[in-house]
Amino acid sequence: MAAISIQGLSKTFPGGYRALDDVCFDVGSGEMIALIGASGSGKSTLIRHIAGLVQADRSELCCVAIGGEPMQQDGRLTPRAKALRRHIGVIFQQFNLVSRLSVMTNVLVGMLGSIPAWRGTLGLFTRQEKLLAMQALARVGIEGKARARAGTLSGGQQQRAAIARALIQGARVLLADEPIASLDPSSARRVMETLASLNREDGMTVIVSLHQVEYARMYCPRTIALKAGEVVFDGASTDLTAARLREIYGDASEELILPGLTDAAPAPAGARAGAGAPAGQAAAAALAVPMRPARHTLEVAAGRT
């Protein structure tokens, strides 16, 4: 059974702009997939539809299913959508942490969908819940920052705290929307290695939206490429050479390729099936990631959205 199944997904915004056009693909349980595309290709819109945060166009052919259960059908969220969201962790580029609260409290927010509303409103968490939060922070390597205010962390540390929040939520599927776009190269590498580790060691299904194809080729065995809301490539990441990208995107391919790198990419690191130690780590450390300004729209995707 597919962890994620998408059939006939289209989205048209007011004014007639078609962000997604008949998108269809399946994601197997335990896969780690990169979602790439030039700006405006529909990556973020697709992730929000998978997470059940927005509804698709009305169509009898449209279905987004999680673990075989429809999240939305015929352009409408199903009665099971709220329950299914609890098993989906969503990580955004802008972290979505409350800067004045401790890292521990921000991680515990991931439990709001599974505890009584009154406890969540008062911020009352049990000792066992706090222990789970510490274990999640240790899993991403920042347990020493548990009592620090979230606003004092570096960008990479904040992103790893957001991943820990998804872990404590009990997510089986992790959707990461350009999680490294505004990070420095070292922080970007650590975040990608954390996602790859969760996929490889915990069997978590991961879809990560990326703006640099080199990271897709190093960490994700499979890549899905979007152009103008349509799937234009779905296959092995190593097949996405610079020449193939130019064939698909033309001049727009330049924003997907880091300057100075050749088509000879390391073997994907972090796949569950057939993957050993992350062979791309040394090369990833040398990547110069073009910084993109973080978006500041607050979106809550944990638990009860």
N, C-alpha and C positions, 0 to 999 in steps of 0.2 A: 504493500500500500504506500502511495506517495505521501510524503510529509506535507507537501503543498501541491495543489493541482489548480491550474488556472485555464479556463476555457472561455473564449469569446469575450474577453474583457476589453471594454472601450470606455473612454471618459471624455466627455465634451463639456467644456466650461462655458459660462455665459459669454455671449459674443461669438460663439461658434468655434472657438479654439479647441482642436481635438488633441488632447494630451496623450491618449492611449488609443490604439487602433487595432482591435481584434487580436489582443495578446493571448497566446496559448503556449503553455509549457508545464511540465511536471518537475518536481524536485524530490528526489528520493530521500528517505530517512538517512540522516548522517552525512549528507552531502555538504560541501562548502563551495558555494558558487559566487563568482564575481558578477556584478551587474555594472556594465560600463556604458558610456555614451557621452557625447558632447553636451554642453550646457543646453537645457531645454529639451532633452531627448525623452523625458518622461520617467526617469529613474525614481525620483522621490515620490511622484504620483503613484507609481506602481507599488512601492513599498507601503504607502499609506493604505492602498486598497487591500493588500495582503493582510495588513494588520487590522483591517476592519475599521479604520478611522474615517473613511469616506466611502460613499456609495458610487457604484459604477452607473453607466447609462442603462436605462431599462431595456432589457433584451431577454428573450426566452432562452437564448444560447449561452448567456453569461453565467459563470459559476466560479467562485473562489472557494476551495475546500482546504481545510487543515486536518490532516490525519484522517481523511475520508469523510469528514463532516463539513457541510456547507457553512462557510462564514457569511457569504452573501450569494443569493440566487436571484436571477432575473433582475439584477440591479437593486435589490433590497437586502438589507441585513436580516439574517435569520434570527429566530428566537434564541438560538444557541450562540450567537455572536459574542455576547458578554462572557460566557463561560469559556469560549475558545480563546478570547483575548488574554485570559490569565496564563495561558501556556505559550504566549508569544512575547518575547522581550524586544523592545524597539529602542535602538540607540541612535540619537541624532547628533549632527555635527556640533551643535551648540551645548551639548552635555545635559542641559535641563536639570541642573542641581540648584538647590537653594543655597546661595553663597554664605548666608549668615548662620546656617545650621551646620552641625558637625557632619563629618563624612559618614559616621555611623548612622545618624538619623536619616540622612539622604538615602542610604542603602535600605534602611528599614521601611522606607516608603514603598518599596517593592512588595511589601506584605499587605498593603491596604485592601487589596481585593480578596484577601482570605481571612481577615480578622473582623470582629464586630465594628460597625461604623463608629460607635461611641468611643471605642479605644483608639481608633485611628484619629478621630477628631481631637482627642485629648493628648495624643502622642504617647500613649501608654503601651509599652511593649514588655513582654515577659522576658525572664532571664534566658529561656531557651531560644527565643526569637533573636535576642541580642547575640547569643552564641552563634547562631546561624549566620548572622550578619558578619561577625568576625571571621568565620570560616570562609565566607564569600570574599571578603577583603584579602584574606591570606591567599586565596586561590588566584587572585589577580596581582598579588605581590605588593599591596599597600596597606597591610594590617597595621603598620606603625603610624598611619595617618588617621586612625579611627576617630580620635578625639579632636582632630584639627578642624577648623572651619573650612568648609568646601572651597570658599573663595580664596584660600591661601595656597591651594594646590596648583601645580602646573597644569597645562592643558592636557598632557598625556595622562597625568594622574587622575584628573577629573573624568576623563573618558573611561579609564579603568574602573573608577568608582561607579560610573553608569553601567558598566558591564556587570559589576558585582550586584547592583540593584536588580538586574535582569536574572541573575543566578538565584537570588533569594526569593524571587517571584516564582521560581519553579518552572522557568521557561524551557520548553522543549525545542522551540524554534527561535532563532535570534536573527533579527533584521537590523542591519547597521547601515544607516543612511549617510554616506560620505564621512565616516568617523575619523578619518585622518586628514581631511582636506585643509584644516587650519592648524595642523601640528608641524613641529620641526621634524627633520628626518629621523632622529633617534627616538622621539616619542611615537612617531608613526610606526616605526618598526616594532616597538614594544606592544602597541595596541594590536597590530596585525598578528604578532606571535601569540598574544593572549587569545585572540579569536581562533587561531589555528589550533592552539592547545585544547580549547574547549571542544572543538570539533573532533580532534584526533583522540583525545583521552576520555571525553564524556559522551561522545556520540551525538553531540548537539548539531542540529541542522542549522546552517548559517548561510544567509544571503547578505553579502556586503557590497554596497554601492561604492564604486571607486572612480576617481577621476584620472588615475594614472595606470595604464595597462600593465606596466612593469610589475606592480604589486599583485595584480591579478595573475600574472604568469608565474610569480614566485610562490603564492600562497593558495591559489584556488585551481584545482584541476580542470574545472569547467567554467566557462564564461558565457554569459548572455549579453549581447550588445543590442542597444536600442538606438533607433534613429527616427526622429519625428513620430515617436510613439509606437513604432512597429519593431518587432524582433527581426533583426537583419543578420544575426549570427548566433548560433547556439552550438557550442562544441568545445573541443580541447583548448585550453587557454594558450598552450604553446603554439597553436595554429594562428594566433593573432599576431602576425608579424607586422612590422611597420608598413610593409608594402600592402598587406591585406587591409590594414586600417585606412591607408590612403585610398584604396579601392572603394571602401565602404563610405568613408566620411569626406573624402577630398581634402580641401585645405583645413577643414575643421579637425582633422586628425592630429594636427600639431598640438592641440591642447591636451591630448591623451598620451603623448609620447614625451618622456623626459629627454631633454637635449643631451647629446653625447653618448647615448646608449645604443648598442647594436641590437640586431634581432636575436642574437645568441643569449637567450635568457636561461637562468638556472631552472632545474626541474622544480615543479610545484612542491612547496613545503607545507605540510599541515593537512594533507588529505588523510582521511581515515584509512581508506583502502590502499594498500601498497605504499604507504608513506613511512619513511624512517625519520631521522632527525631532520629538522628544518635546514635543508641544504642552501636555502637562499638567504640565510641570516646575514652572512658577511657582506653579500652584495647589497642587501637591503639597507645596511647601515650607511652605505656610500651614496644612496639616492638623495638627490636634492629635490625636495617636494615643493612645487610652487604653492605658496601660501594663498589661500582664498579666505576672504573675510567671512567670519561666522555670521550666520543668520540669527536674529535675536527674537524670533517669534517663539513664545513658550508653548510647547505641546506636551501634554501629559499622556503617556502611553502605558503607564504601569497599572496593573490590576484592574481598576474599576472603569477605565475609559470605554 
